Amino acid sequence: MNSGTTTAILATFSLLCTVASADIATVGVGATAPDFTLPSIGQSGDVTLSEFADSNLTVVMWIATRCPVSNDYNERMEALADDYRDKGVAFVGVNANKTESTEECVQHAQIHGFSFAVVKDDGNRVADQYGARVTPEVFVLDSKRVVKYHGRIDDSREISRVRPTIFVRLWMRSWRATIRLDQRLVRLDAV
């Protein structure tokens, strides 16, 4: 193969990779996250993200049944949902793994006691819209679906090595402090 042919093949491959990656959006902090409707696993019907508009925040988590990293976070994901439910924070788990069946997702949610909604994103349509690439991966949305945080749950797969006040919990705490401060300012202005 001559160098001209090699260059043409590499250029074509590079163009295809660029086009393919351009089709996958990334929803960044400050952007409005797209609404979605996906089939609920374990319950009849669909779950629509806009159903959670009355929540102070909605945490959308990409999860998997077979990923060892995601499975290391099962208890932490449920603990977050449990800790923040009474504070008006909704949680939705999204499984976009095409090799994991709906039945497998149902069993996984039951075994791990997930109290939050879990939906199946067959074809990765919503994952691609958000730019979700790994499991677990979270997007924290305000009541208008504006992304306030995107990233990891914490800094270690091993729970014994997690620093206590980082990532999602830290963000949630700072959000609550901001709301409290805003409420005090409103009361002071009203006086």
C-alpha positions in Angstrom: 0.0 0.0 0.0 1.5 3.3 -1.0 1.6 6.4 1.3 -1.1 8.2 -0.7 -3.6 5.3 -0.1 -2.6 5.1 3.6 -3.2 8.8 4.0 -6.6 8.6 2.3 -7.6 5.7 4.5 -6.5 7.5 7.7 -8.3 10.7 6.6 -11.5 8.8 5.9 -11.3 7.0 9.2 -10.6 10.3 11.0 -13.6 11.9 9.3 -15.9 9.0 10.2 -14.8 9.1 13.9 -15.4 12.8 14.0 -18.9 12.4 12.4 -19.7 9.5 14.8 -18.7 11.4 17.9 -20.5 14.6 16.7 -23.8 12.6 16.8 -23.4 12.0 20.5 -24.3 15.1 22.5 -23.0 16.1 25.9 -25.3 17.9 28.3 -23.0 20.2 30.3 -23.5 22.0 33.6 -25.8 24.9 33.0 -27.5 23.3 30.0 -31.1 22.2 30.1 -31.3 18.4 30.1 -33.6 16.8 27.5 -36.8 15.3 28.8 -37.3 11.6 28.2 -39.9 8.9 28.5 -38.6 5.4 29.0 -40.2 2.1 30.1 -40.1 1.4 33.8 -38.6 -1.8 34.9 -40.5 -3.7 37.5 -43.6 -1.5 37.1 -46.1 -1.1 34.3 -45.9 2.0 32.2 -43.3 4.5 31.4 -41.4 7.1 33.5 -41.1 10.6 32.1 -38.4 12.9 33.5 -40.8 15.9 33.6 -42.9 13.9 36.1 -40.2 15.0 38.7 -40.7 18.8 38.0 -42.1 19.2 41.5 -38.9 17.9 43.0 -36.2 20.3 44.3 -33.7 18.2 42.4 -33.6 15.1 40.2 -30.6 12.8 40.1 -30.4 10.8 36.9 -27.9 7.9 37.4 -26.7 5.6 34.6 -26.3 2.2 36.1 -25.6 -1.4 35.0 -26.3 -4.9 36.3 -22.9 -6.5 35.3 -20.5 -3.6 35.5 -18.3 -4.2 38.6 -17.8 -0.5 39.2 -21.5 0.2 39.0 -22.2 -2.7 41.3 -19.7 -1.4 43.9 -22.0 1.7 44.1 -25.4 -0.1 44.5 -25.6 0.5 48.3 -24.3 4.1 48.0 -26.9 4.9 45.2 -29.7 3.5 47.4 -28.3 5.4 50.5 -28.2 8.7 48.6 -31.8 8.1 47.4 -32.9 7.3 51.0 -31.0 10.2 52.6 -32.4 12.9 50.2 -35.9 11.6 49.4 -37.4 13.6 52.3 -35.6 16.7 51.1 -37.5 16.7 47.8 -34.8 15.0 45.7 -35.9 12.4 43.2 -33.7 9.7 41.8 -34.0 7.8 38.5 -31.7 4.9 37.5 -31.2 4.5 33.8 -29.9 1.2 32.3 -28.7 1.7 28.7 -26.7 -1.5 28.4 -27.9 -3.5 25.4 -26.5 -6.7 26.8 -28.6 -6.5 30.0 -32.2 -7.6 29.5 -35.2 -5.9 31.2 -35.7 -9.0 33.3 -32.1 -8.9 34.5 -32.6 -5.2 35.4 -35.7 -6.1 37.4 -33.9 -8.8 39.3 -30.9 -6.5 39.9 -33.2 -3.7 41.3 -35.0 -6.1 43.6 -31.9 -7.8 44.9 -30.3 -4.4 45.8 -33.5 -2.9 47.2 -33.6 0.1 44.9 -36.4 2.4 46.0 -35.9 4.8 43.1 -37.4 4.4 39.7 -35.3 2.4 37.2 -35.9 2.6 33.5 -34.5 0.9 30.4 -32.9 2.9 27.6 -32.9 0.4 24.8 -30.7 1.6 22.0 -28.9 4.2 24.2 -30.9 7.0 22.8 -31.1 9.0 26.1 -27.6 8.1 27.1 -26.4 9.5 23.8 -28.4 12.7 24.2 -26.9 13.2 27.7 -23.4 12.1 26.7 -23.4 9.4 29.5 -20.4 7.2 28.9 -19.8 5.1 32.1 -21.6 3.5 34.9 -22.3 4.9 37.4 -22.5 8.4 36.1 -24.9 11.1 37.5 -26.5 14.2 36.4 -28.1 16.4 39.1 -30.9 18.5 37.6 -32.9 21.4 39.2 -36.7 21.6 38.9 -36.3 23.2 35.5 -34.0 20.4 34.3 -30.9 22.6 34.3 -27.8 20.5 34.9 -26.2 21.5 38.2 -23.7 18.7 38.5 -22.4 16.0 36.1 -19.9 13.4 37.1 -19.0 10.7 39.6 -20.8 9.8 42.8 -17.6 9.9 44.8 -13.9 9.3 44.5 -13.4 5.5 45.1 -15.0 2.2 44.2 -13.9 1.0 47.7 -16.2 2.5 50.2 -13.5 2.5 52.9 -11.4 4.8 50.8 -14.1 7.4 50.0 -13.5 10.9 51.4 -16.7 11.8 53.3 -17.7 15.2 51.8 -17.1 15.1 48.1 -18.9 15.0 44.8 -22.6 14.4 44.9 -23.1 14.6 48.7 -21.0 17.8 48.8 -22.9 19.3 46.0 -26.2 18.4 47.6 -25.1 19.9 50.9 -24.0 23.1 49.3 -27.4 23.3 47.4 -29.3 22.9 50.7 -27.1 25.6 52.3 -27.8 27.9 49.4 -31.6 27.3 49.7 -31.5 28.0 53.4 -29.6 31.2 52.9 -32.0 32.3 50.2 -34.9 31.6 52.5 -33.3 33.7 55.3 -32.8 36.5 52.8 -36.4 36.4 51.8 -37.5 36.5 55.4 -35.2 39.4 56.1 -36.5 41.3 53.0 -40.1 40.7 54.1 -39.5 42.1 57.6 
